[in-house]
Amino acid sequence: MPKLTFAATGESYDVPEGTRFLDFCQENNLPHDFGCTVGSCGTCACVVTEGAESLPPIGDEQSETVEMATDEEGARLGCQLVVTGDMTVRAAEV
């Protein structure tokens, strides 16, 4: 089972592979901000600091929203992120 770690707190959780980051955070009251939850506002922009190599390439729509939210290289939208392996996540700088 993949391990999801929050960089801000150092807390780690075992998460079933294929779990949506959004769902896991909301179900467990975990520290990540979400807005619209459908990939259009950018509130949930995050950076996978470890384990990003297991993620699929970012799509055009997600990329456009990320670019509006942050200039950080490799940022993703938390509401679109799916746990595919061990990863460490932190909020993107806006």
Secondary structure as UniProt FT lines:
FT   STRAND          3..6
FT   TURN            7..9
FT   STRAND          12..14
FT   TURN            17..18
FT   HELIX           21..27
FT   TURN            28..29
FT   TURN            43..44
FT   STRAND          45..50
FT   HELIX           52..54
FT   HELIX           60..69
FT   TURN            73..74
FT   STRAND          75..77
FT   TURN            78..80
FT   STRAND          87..91
//
